[in-house]
Amino acid sequence: MMIRAKLAPLALAAVATCGASAAQAESGWSQLNMPRGVTEISRKIYDLHMEIFWVCVAIAVGGCSAR
């Protein structure tokens, strides 16, 4: 029982430290989308990517509203 009493504060501190570092982590939402390209071909690929994305959005919205 004495060992448990001595280790409880240490375990609590470890959990609190892990929780604090997880709260500070960046979610990465800004990194989900494809960035706009620098060269002409990469800009065309980006435009195609966005066009296909909006087609998928339209299909998803149309499919959800049809039910």
PyMOL Python script that loads the backbone (N, CA, C, O; Angstrom):
from pymol import cmd

cmd.read_pdbstr("""\
ATOM      1  N   MET A   1       0.820  -1.195   0.000  1.00  0.00           N
ATOM      2  CA  MET A   1       0.000   0.000   0.000  1.00  0.00           C
ATOM      3  C   MET A   1       0.863   1.259   0.000  1.00  0.00           C
ATOM      4  O   MET A   1       0.469   2.285  -0.555  1.00  0.00           O
ATOM      5  N   MET A   2       2.022   1.183   0.612  1.00  0.00           N
ATOM      6  CA  MET A   2       2.892   2.350   0.690  1.00  0.00           C
ATOM      7  C   MET A   2       3.431   2.714  -0.692  1.00  0.00           C
ATOM      8  O   MET A   2       3.579   3.891  -1.021  1.00  0.00           O
ATOM      9  N   ILE A   3       3.721   1.698  -1.490  1.00  0.00           N
ATOM     10  CA  ILE A   3       4.247   1.952  -2.830  1.00  0.00           C
ATOM     11  C   ILE A   3       3.194   2.673  -3.666  1.00  0.00           C
ATOM     12  O   ILE A   3       3.511   3.617  -4.389  1.00  0.00           O
ATOM     13  N   ARG A   4       1.953   2.231  -3.568  1.00  0.00           N
ATOM     14  CA  ARG A   4       0.876   2.876  -4.318  1.00  0.00           C
ATOM     15  C   ARG A   4       0.713   4.333  -3.895  1.00  0.00           C
ATOM     16  O   ARG A   4       0.493   5.198  -4.743  1.00  0.00           O
ATOM     17  N   ALA A   5       0.815   4.611  -2.635  1.00  0.00           N
ATOM     18  CA  ALA A   5       0.675   5.983  -2.140  1.00  0.00           C
ATOM     19  C   ALA A   5       1.816   6.860  -2.639  1.00  0.00           C
ATOM     20  O   ALA A   5       1.621   8.050  -2.887  1.00  0.00           O
ATOM     21  N   LYS A   6       2.992   6.287  -2.785  1.00  0.00           N
ATOM     22  CA  LYS A   6       4.139   7.062  -3.250  1.00  0.00           C
ATOM     23  C   LYS A   6       4.107   7.276  -4.761  1.00  0.00           C
ATOM     24  O   LYS A   6       4.555   8.311  -5.254  1.00  0.00           O
ATOM     25  N   LEU A   7       3.577   6.293  -5.495  1.00  0.00           N
ATOM     26  CA  LEU A   7       3.563   6.394  -6.952  1.00  0.00           C
ATOM     27  C   LEU A   7       2.355   7.155  -7.493  1.00  0.00           C
ATOM     28  O   LEU A   7       2.388   7.610  -8.636  1.00  0.00           O
ATOM     29  N   ALA A   8       1.307   7.303  -6.716  1.00  0.00           N
ATOM     30  CA  ALA A   8       0.098   7.984  -7.187  1.00  0.00           C
ATOM     31  C   ALA A   8       0.378   9.424  -7.622  1.00  0.00           C
ATOM     32  O   ALA A   8      -0.065   9.815  -8.702  1.00  0.00           O
ATOM     33  N   PRO A   9       1.091  10.230  -6.833  1.00  0.00           N
ATOM     34  CA  PRO A   9       1.373  11.599  -7.305  1.00  0.00           C
ATOM     35  C   PRO A   9       2.234  11.626  -8.570  1.00  0.00           C
ATOM     36  O   PRO A   9       2.057  12.491  -9.428  1.00  0.00           O
ATOM     37  N   LEU A  10       3.158  10.684  -8.678  1.00  0.00           N
ATOM     38  CA  LEU A  10       4.005  10.613  -9.864  1.00  0.00           C
ATOM     39  C   LEU A  10       3.180  10.260 -11.095  1.00  0.00           C
ATOM     40  O   LEU A  10       3.365  10.852 -12.158  1.00  0.00           O
ATOM     41  N   ALA A  11       2.276   9.304 -10.958  1.00  0.00           N
ATOM     42  CA  ALA A  11       1.401   8.924 -12.065  1.00  0.00           C
ATOM     43  C   ALA A  11       0.486  10.073 -12.452  1.00  0.00           C
ATOM     44  O   ALA A  11       0.265  10.318 -13.637  1.00  0.00           O
ATOM     45  N   LEU A  12      -0.043  10.775 -11.470  1.00  0.00           N
ATOM     46  CA  LEU A  12      -0.911  11.927 -11.742  1.00  0.00           C
ATOM     47  C   LEU A  12      -0.143  13.022 -12.479  1.00  0.00           C
ATOM     48  O   LEU A  12      -0.676  13.637 -13.403  1.00  0.00           O
ATOM     49  N   ALA A  13       1.096  13.268 -12.083  1.00  0.00           N
ATOM     50  CA  ALA A  13       1.914  14.274 -12.755  1.00  0.00           C
ATOM     51  C   ALA A  13       2.210  13.863 -14.197  1.00  0.00           C
ATOM     52  O   ALA A  13       2.213  14.706 -15.095  1.00  0.00           O
ATOM     53  N   ALA A  14       2.457  12.583 -14.420  1.00  0.00           N
ATOM     54  CA  ALA A  14       2.727  12.108 -15.780  1.00  0.00           C
ATOM     55  C   ALA A  14       1.501  12.264 -16.668  1.00  0.00           C
ATOM     56  O   ALA A  14       1.618  12.686 -17.819  1.00  0.00           O
ATOM     57  N   VAL A  15       0.340  11.932 -16.148  1.00  0.00           N
ATOM     58  CA  VAL A  15      -0.895  12.082 -16.922  1.00  0.00           C
ATOM     59  C   VAL A  15      -1.170  13.555 -17.210  1.00  0.00           C
ATOM     60  O   VAL A  15      -1.583  13.902 -18.316  1.00  0.00           O
ATOM     61  N   ALA A  16      -0.945  14.415 -16.230  1.00  0.00           N
ATOM     62  CA  ALA A  16      -1.176  15.850 -16.426  1.00  0.00           C
ATOM     63  C   ALA A  16      -0.221  16.416 -17.473  1.00  0.00           C
ATOM     64  O   ALA A  16      -0.611  17.258 -18.282  1.00  0.00           O
ATOM     65  N   THR A  17       1.019  15.956 -17.458  1.00  0.00           N
ATOM     66  CA  THR A  17       1.997  16.424 -18.441  1.00  0.00           C
ATOM     67  C   THR A  17       1.620  15.973 -19.842  1.00  0.00           C
ATOM     68  O   THR A  17       1.713  16.756 -20.787  1.00  0.00           O
ATOM     69  N   CYS A  18       1.200  14.733 -19.988  1.00  0.00           N
ATOM     70  CA  CYS A  18       0.786  14.230 -21.305  1.00  0.00           C
ATOM     71  C   CYS A  18      -0.431  14.988 -21.810  1.00  0.00           C
ATOM     72  O   CYS A  18      -0.517  15.310 -22.995  1.00  0.00           O
ATOM     73  N   GLY A  19      -1.355  15.268 -20.931  1.00  0.00           N
ATOM     74  CA  GLY A  19      -2.552  16.012 -21.314  1.00  0.00           C
ATOM     75  C   GLY A  19      -2.233  17.431 -21.740  1.00  0.00           C
ATOM     76  O   GLY A  19      -2.842  17.948 -22.676  1.00  0.00           O
ATOM     77  N   ALA A  20      -1.295  18.061 -21.072  1.00  0.00           N
ATOM     78  CA  ALA A  20      -0.929  19.438 -21.411  1.00  0.00           C
ATOM     79  C   ALA A  20      -0.241  19.507 -22.763  1.00  0.00           C
ATOM     80  O   ALA A  20      -0.491  20.428 -23.541  1.00  0.00           O
ATOM     81  N   SER A  21       0.625  18.542 -23.048  1.00  0.00           N
ATOM     82  CA  SER A  21       1.314  18.581 -24.332  1.00  0.00           C
ATOM     83  C   SER A  21       0.357  18.242 -25.476  1.00  0.00           C
ATOM     84  O   SER A  21       0.518  18.760 -26.581  1.00  0.00           O
ATOM     85  N   ALA A  22      -0.617  17.397 -25.236  1.00  0.00           N
ATOM     86  CA  ALA A  22      -1.587  17.069 -26.277  1.00  0.00           C
ATOM     87  C   ALA A  22      -2.485  18.260 -26.577  1.00  0.00           C
ATOM     88  O   ALA A  22      -2.909  18.449 -27.717  1.00  0.00           O
ATOM     89  N   ALA A  23      -2.776  19.060 -25.566  1.00  0.00           N
ATOM     90  CA  ALA A  23      -3.636  20.225 -25.765  1.00  0.00           C
ATOM     91  C   ALA A  23      -2.925  21.281 -26.609  1.00  0.00           C
ATOM     92  O   ALA A  23      -3.587  22.071 -27.281  1.00  0.00           O
ATOM     93  N   GLN A  24      -1.615  21.312 -26.588  1.00  0.00           N
ATOM     94  CA  GLN A  24      -0.861  22.311 -27.327  1.00  0.00           C
ATOM     95  C   GLN A  24      -0.542  21.878 -28.752  1.00  0.00           C
ATOM     96  O   GLN A  24      -0.020  22.671 -29.535  1.00  0.00           O
ATOM     97  N   ALA A  25      -0.842  20.654 -29.090  1.00  0.00           N
ATOM     98  CA  ALA A  25      -0.530  20.161 -30.430  1.00  0.00           C
ATOM     99  C   ALA A  25      -1.420  20.841 -31.469  1.00  0.00           C
ATOM    100  O   ALA A  25      -2.593  21.112 -31.212  1.00  0.00           O
ATOM    101  N   GLU A  26      -0.859  21.111 -32.630  1.00  0.00           N
ATOM    102  CA  GLU A  26      -1.623  21.736 -33.709  1.00  0.00           C
ATOM    103  C   GLU A  26      -2.479  20.683 -34.409  1.00  0.00           C
ATOM    104  O   GLU A  26      -2.037  19.560 -34.649  1.00  0.00           O
ATOM    105  N   SER A  27      -3.702  21.067 -34.726  1.00  0.00           N
ATOM    106  CA  SER A  27      -4.618  20.119 -35.338  1.00  0.00           C
ATOM    107  C   SER A  27      -4.244  19.807 -36.783  1.00  0.00           C
ATOM    108  O   SER A  27      -4.509  18.702 -37.257  1.00  0.00           O
ATOM    109  N   GLY A  28      -3.635  20.756 -37.494  1.00  0.00           N
ATOM    110  CA  GLY A  28      -3.226  20.506 -38.862  1.00  0.00           C
ATOM    111  C   GLY A  28      -4.319  20.734 -39.889  1.00  0.00           C
ATOM    112  O   GLY A  28      -4.188  20.298 -41.033  1.00  0.00           O
ATOM    113  N   TRP A  29      -5.404  21.413 -39.504  1.00  0.00           N
ATOM    114  CA  TRP A  29      -6.488  21.655 -40.459  1.00  0.00           C
ATOM    115  C   TRP A  29      -6.004  22.449 -41.660  1.00  0.00           C
ATOM    116  O   TRP A  29      -6.523  22.270 -42.762  1.00  0.00           O
ATOM    117  N   SER A  30      -5.035  23.310 -41.479  1.00  0.00           N
ATOM    118  CA  SER A  30      -4.550  24.123 -42.598  1.00  0.00           C
ATOM    119  C   SER A  30      -3.725  23.296 -43.581  1.00  0.00           C
ATOM    120  O   SER A  30      -3.459  23.747 -44.695  1.00  0.00           O
ATOM    121  N   GLN A  31      -3.324  22.108 -43.187  1.00  0.00           N
ATOM    122  CA  GLN A  31      -2.494  21.271 -44.043  1.00  0.00           C
ATOM    123  C   GLN A  31      -3.290  20.213 -44.783  1.00  0.00           C
ATOM    124  O   GLN A  31      -2.707  19.410 -45.511  1.00  0.00           O
ATOM    125  N   LEU A  32      -4.615  20.189 -44.618  1.00  0.00           N
ATOM    126  CA  LEU A  32      -5.417  19.153 -45.243  1.00  0.00           C
ATOM    127  C   LEU A  32      -5.602  19.379 -46.733  1.00  0.00           C
ATOM    128  O   LEU A  32      -5.629  18.417 -47.501  1.00  0.00           O
ATOM    129  N   ASN A  33      -5.726  20.603 -47.152  1.00  0.00           N
ATOM    130  CA  ASN A  33      -5.984  20.897 -48.549  1.00  0.00           C
ATOM    131  C   ASN A  33      -4.668  20.962 -49.336  1.00  0.00           C
ATOM    132  O   ASN A  33      -3.603  21.227 -48.777  1.00  0.00           O
ATOM    133  N   MET A  34      -4.771  20.720 -50.619  1.00  0.00           N
ATOM    134  CA  MET A  34      -3.604  20.797 -51.496  1.00  0.00           C
ATOM    135  C   MET A  34      -3.220  22.267 -51.676  1.00  0.00           C
ATOM    136  O   MET A  34      -4.087  23.088 -51.975  1.00  0.00           O
ATOM    137  N   PRO A  35      -1.959  22.615 -51.504  1.00  0.00           N
ATOM    138  CA  PRO A  35      -1.565  24.022 -51.672  1.00  0.00           C
ATOM    139  C   PRO A  35      -1.517  24.416 -53.146  1.00  0.00           C
ATOM    140  O   PRO A  35      -1.301  23.578 -54.021  1.00  0.00           O
ATOM    141  N   ARG A  36      -1.723  25.705 -53.402  1.00  0.00           N
ATOM    142  CA  ARG A  36      -1.645  26.220 -54.773  1.00  0.00           C
ATOM    143  C   ARG A  36      -0.203  26.128 -55.252  1.00  0.00           C
ATOM    144  O   ARG A  36       0.729  26.456 -54.517  1.00  0.00           O
ATOM    145  N   GLY A  37      -0.033  25.685 -56.471  1.00  0.00           N
ATOM    146  CA  GLY A  37       1.305  25.466 -57.006  1.00  0.00           C
ATOM    147  C   GLY A  37       2.008  26.737 -57.454  1.00  0.00           C
ATOM    148  O   GLY A  37       1.389  27.794 -57.578  1.00  0.00           O
ATOM    149  N   VAL A  38       3.290  26.623 -57.692  1.00  0.00           N
ATOM    150  CA  VAL A  38       4.112  27.745 -58.123  1.00  0.00           C
ATOM    151  C   VAL A  38       4.258  27.756 -59.644  1.00  0.00           C
ATOM    152  O   VAL A  38       4.206  28.814 -60.270  1.00  0.00           O
ATOM    153  N   THR A  39       4.439  26.590 -60.227  1.00  0.00           N
ATOM    154  CA  THR A  39       4.614  26.518 -61.671  1.00  0.00           C
ATOM    155  C   THR A  39       3.256  26.435 -62.372  1.00  0.00           C
ATOM    156  O   THR A  39       2.230  26.210 -61.731  1.00  0.00           O
ATOM    157  N   GLU A  40       3.263  26.615 -63.670  1.00  0.00           N
ATOM    158  CA  GLU A  40       2.012  26.598 -64.437  1.00  0.00           C
ATOM    159  C   GLU A  40       1.324  25.234 -64.355  1.00  0.00           C
ATOM    160  O   GLU A  40       0.110  25.156 -64.164  1.00  0.00           O
ATOM    161  N   ILE A  41       2.098  24.170 -64.499  1.00  0.00           N
ATOM    162  CA  ILE A  41       1.495  22.835 -64.457  1.00  0.00           C
ATOM    163  C   ILE A  41       0.947  22.518 -63.069  1.00  0.00           C
ATOM    164  O   ILE A  41      -0.098  21.878 -62.950  1.00  0.00           O
ATOM    165  N   SER A  42       1.636  22.956 -62.024  1.00  0.00           N
ATOM    166  CA  SER A  42       1.140  22.689 -60.672  1.00  0.00           C
ATOM    167  C   SER A  42      -0.122  23.501 -60.372  1.00  0.00           C
ATOM    168  O   SER A  42      -0.983  23.049 -59.618  1.00  0.00           O
ATOM    169  N   ARG A  43      -0.235  24.687 -60.954  1.00  0.00           N
ATOM    170  CA  ARG A  43      -1.476  25.476 -60.795  1.00  0.00           C
ATOM    171  C   ARG A  43      -2.633  24.786 -61.515  1.00  0.00           C
ATOM    172  O   ARG A  43      -3.759  24.782 -61.018  1.00  0.00           O
ATOM    173  N   LYS A  44      -2.361  24.203 -62.679  1.00  0.00           N
ATOM    174  CA  LYS A  44      -3.404  23.465 -63.403  1.00  0.00           C
ATOM    175  C   LYS A  44      -3.841  22.228 -62.609  1.00  0.00           C
ATOM    176  O   LYS A  44      -5.027  21.901 -62.567  1.00  0.00           O
ATOM    177  N   ILE A  45      -2.886  21.548 -61.988  1.00  0.00           N
ATOM    178  CA  ILE A  45      -3.211  20.386 -61.169  1.00  0.00           C
ATOM    179  C   ILE A  45      -4.040  20.811 -59.964  1.00  0.00           C
ATOM    180  O   ILE A  45      -4.991  20.128 -59.587  1.00  0.00           O
ATOM    181  N   TYR A  46      -3.680  21.936 -59.364  1.00  0.00           N
ATOM    182  CA  TYR A  46      -4.458  22.453 -58.234  1.00  0.00           C
ATOM    183  C   TYR A  46      -5.886  22.785 -58.669  1.00  0.00           C
ATOM    184  O   TYR A  46      -6.843  22.442 -57.975  1.00  0.00           O
ATOM    185  N   ASP A  47      -6.030  23.450 -59.816  1.00  0.00           N
ATOM    186  CA  ASP A  47      -7.364  23.782 -60.304  1.00  0.00           C
ATOM    187  C   ASP A  47      -8.188  22.527 -60.571  1.00  0.00           C
ATOM    188  O   ASP A  47      -9.381  22.490 -60.267  1.00  0.00           O
ATOM    189  N   LEU A  48      -7.558  21.497 -61.139  1.00  0.00           N
ATOM    190  CA  LEU A  48      -8.250  20.234 -61.367  1.00  0.00           C
ATOM    191  C   LEU A  48      -8.650  19.589 -60.037  1.00  0.00           C
ATOM    192  O   LEU A  48      -9.750  19.055 -59.901  1.00  0.00           O
ATOM    193  N   HIS A  49      -7.754  19.646 -59.073  1.00  0.00           N
ATOM    194  CA  HIS A  49      -8.031  19.115 -57.742  1.00  0.00           C
ATOM    195  C   HIS A  49      -9.259  19.792 -57.132  1.00  0.00           C
ATOM    196  O   HIS A  49     -10.137  19.119 -56.593  1.00  0.00           O
ATOM    197  N   MET A  50      -9.318  21.113 -57.218  1.00  0.00           N
ATOM    198  CA  MET A  50     -10.447  21.845 -56.633  1.00  0.00           C
ATOM    199  C   MET A  50     -11.740  21.572 -57.403  1.00  0.00           C
ATOM    200  O   MET A  50     -12.812  21.489 -56.805  1.00  0.00           O
ATOM    201  N   GLU A  51     -11.643  21.437 -58.703  1.00  0.00           N
ATOM    202  CA  GLU A  51     -12.836  21.140 -59.505  1.00  0.00           C
ATOM    203  C   GLU A  51     -13.405  19.760 -59.129  1.00  0.00           C
ATOM    204  O   GLU A  51     -14.614  19.607 -58.954  1.00  0.00           O
ATOM    205  N   ILE A  52     -12.536  18.778 -59.010  1.00  0.00           N
ATOM    206  CA  ILE A  52     -12.975  17.444 -58.611  1.00  0.00           C
ATOM    207  C   ILE A  52     -13.520  17.461 -57.183  1.00  0.00           C
ATOM    208  O   ILE A  52     -14.489  16.766 -56.878  1.00  0.00           O
ATOM    209  N   PHE A  53     -12.906  18.243 -56.322  1.00  0.00           N
ATOM    210  CA  PHE A  53     -13.395  18.368 -54.947  1.00  0.00           C
ATOM    211  C   PHE A  53     -14.827  18.880 -54.925  1.00  0.00           C
ATOM    212  O   PHE A  53     -15.666  18.327 -54.214  1.00  0.00           O
ATOM    213  N   TRP A  54     -15.124  19.934 -55.697  1.00  0.00           N
ATOM    214  CA  TRP A  54     -16.480  20.497 -55.692  1.00  0.00           C
ATOM    215  C   TRP A  54     -17.483  19.564 -56.361  1.00  0.00           C
ATOM    216  O   TRP A  54     -18.659  19.562 -55.996  1.00  0.00           O
ATOM    217  N   VAL A  55     -17.038  18.776 -57.330  1.00  0.00           N
ATOM    218  CA  VAL A  55     -17.922  17.752 -57.906  1.00  0.00           C
ATOM    219  C   VAL A  55     -18.283  16.729 -56.827  1.00  0.00           C
ATOM    220  O   VAL A  55     -19.441  16.328 -56.715  1.00  0.00           O
ATOM    221  N   CYS A  56     -17.302  16.310 -56.041  1.00  0.00           N
ATOM    222  CA  CYS A  56     -17.560  15.370 -54.943  1.00  0.00           C
ATOM    223  C   CYS A  56     -18.487  15.962 -53.912  1.00  0.00           C
ATOM    224  O   CYS A  56     -19.359  15.267 -53.391  1.00  0.00           O
ATOM    225  N   VAL A  57     -18.316  17.241 -53.605  1.00  0.00           N
ATOM    226  CA  VAL A  57     -19.209  17.909 -52.647  1.00  0.00           C
ATOM    227  C   VAL A  57     -20.634  17.917 -53.183  1.00  0.00           C
ATOM    228  O   VAL A  57     -21.578  17.632 -52.447  1.00  0.00           O
ATOM    229  N   ALA A  58     -20.793  18.247 -54.475  1.00  0.00           N
ATOM    230  CA  ALA A  58     -22.130  18.277 -55.077  1.00  0.00           C
ATOM    231  C   ALA A  58     -22.775  16.884 -55.057  1.00  0.00           C
ATOM    232  O   ALA A  58     -23.973  16.762 -54.802  1.00  0.00           O
ATOM    233  N   ILE A  59     -22.000  15.857 -55.319  1.00  0.00           N
ATOM    234  CA  ILE A  59     -22.529  14.492 -55.270  1.00  0.00           C
ATOM    235  C   ILE A  59     -22.953  14.136 -53.843  1.00  0.00           C
ATOM    236  O   ILE A  59     -24.010  13.538 -53.638  1.00  0.00           O
ATOM    237  N   ALA A  60     -22.143  14.496 -52.878  1.00  0.00           N
ATOM    238  CA  ALA A  60     -22.461  14.192 -51.490  1.00  0.00           C
ATOM    239  C   ALA A  60     -23.709  14.932 -51.029  1.00  0.00           C
ATOM    240  O   ALA A  60     -24.563  14.349 -50.361  1.00  0.00           O
ATOM    241  N   VAL A  61     -23.820  16.196 -51.375  1.00  0.00           N
ATOM    242  CA  VAL A  61     -25.002  16.978 -50.975  1.00  0.00           C
ATOM    243  C   VAL A  61     -26.237  16.453 -51.690  1.00  0.00           C
ATOM    244  O   VAL A  61     -27.303  16.334 -51.086  1.00  0.00           O
ATOM    245  N   GLY A  62     -26.102  16.142 -52.965  1.00  0.00           N
ATOM    246  CA  GLY A  62     -27.231  15.595 -53.718  1.00  0.00           C
ATOM    247  C   GLY A  62     -27.663  14.243 -53.190  1.00  0.00           C
ATOM    248  O   GLY A  62     -28.857  13.945 -53.144  1.00  0.00           O
ATOM    249  N   GLY A  63     -26.706  13.423 -52.792  1.00  0.00           N
ATOM    250  CA  GLY A  63     -27.028  12.105 -52.255  1.00  0.00           C
ATOM    251  C   GLY A  63     -27.696  12.183 -50.899  1.00  0.00           C
ATOM    252  O   GLY A  63     -28.579  11.382 -50.591  1.00  0.00           O
ATOM    253  N   CYS A  64     -27.280  13.144 -50.086  1.00  0.00           N
ATOM    254  CA  CYS A  64     -27.879  13.289 -48.762  1.00  0.00           C
ATOM    255  C   CYS A  64     -29.282  13.885 -48.845  1.00  0.00           C
ATOM    256  O   CYS A  64     -30.146  13.537 -48.041  1.00  0.00           O
ATOM    257  N   SER A  65     -29.516  14.764 -49.791  1.00  0.00           N
ATOM    258  CA  SER A  65     -30.831  15.392 -49.877  1.00  0.00           C
ATOM    259  C   SER A  65     -31.844  14.504 -50.592  1.00  0.00           C
ATOM    260  O   SER A  65     -33.048  14.747 -50.503  1.00  0.00           O
ATOM    261  N   ALA A  66     -31.373  13.480 -51.298  1.00  0.00           N
ATOM    262  CA  ALA A  66     -32.278  12.586 -52.023  1.00  0.00           C
ATOM    263  C   ALA A  66     -32.942  11.579 -51.092  1.00  0.00           C
ATOM    264  O   ALA A  66     -33.934  10.954 -51.468  1.00  0.00           O
ATOM    265  N   ARG A  67     -32.420  11.414 -49.901  1.00  0.00           N
ATOM    266  CA  ARG A  67     -32.978  10.427 -48.959  1.00  0.00           C
ATOM    267  C   ARG A  67     -34.155  10.943 -48.238  1.00  0.00           C
ATOM    268  O   ARG A  67     -34.735  10.235 -47.415  1.00  0.00           O
TER     269      ARG A  67
END
""", "prot")
cmd.dss("prot")
cmd.show_as("cartoon", "prot")
cmd.util.cbc("prot")
cmd.orient("prot")
